[in-house]
């Protein structure tokens, strides 16, 4: 496969990896990465890719790395894998095209009266009875 095509596919897929991570979709990404690297037939490649992913998830949570670091690492990792396994191109390209989008449901909640309001409307008083009589 041509070097330009490998880099274009890998860069796009690496952006998809970052998109998954920034949206809190690490588990979904872990499944996708595992399936892609499993295609190569080398369990060590799969384990190494998942280790990189797990380390980056933790580092992002601690704000120790940037999005640029993530995309650079995955561009290199995916490019090397794609050169060794050109048959995985479609799967790698899907990382870019199917990156999840987080949806937000906007609604309204009306609470009247006194007491705790958790997840729904409440009209009137609320009484909480405990076993120890407090």
LINPETA-V39765 format. One line per field, one symbol per residue. ss: DSSP state (2 for helix, 1 for strand, 0 for the rest). phi: phi as a letter, one per 20 degrees, with the letter a starting at -180 (. if undefined). psi: psi as a letter, one per 40 degrees, with the letter a starting at -180 (. if undefined). A space follows every 50 residues. Layout:
ss->???
phi->???
psi->???
This chain:
ss->00222222222222222222220002222222222222000022222222 22222222222000002222222222222222220222222222222000 0000000000111000000001110000000000
phi->.fgfffffffffffffgffgffemdffffgfffgffffgfmdgfffffff fggfffgffffelecdffffffffffffffffffcffegfffffffedgf dedcedbccdccodoeccmbfbdoeccdddfemf
psi->iiddddddddddddddddddddeffddddddddddddddeehdddddddd dddddddddddefeiiddddddddddddddddddgdeeddddddddefhi hhihhhaihhhhaiahhheiihhaihhhhidee.
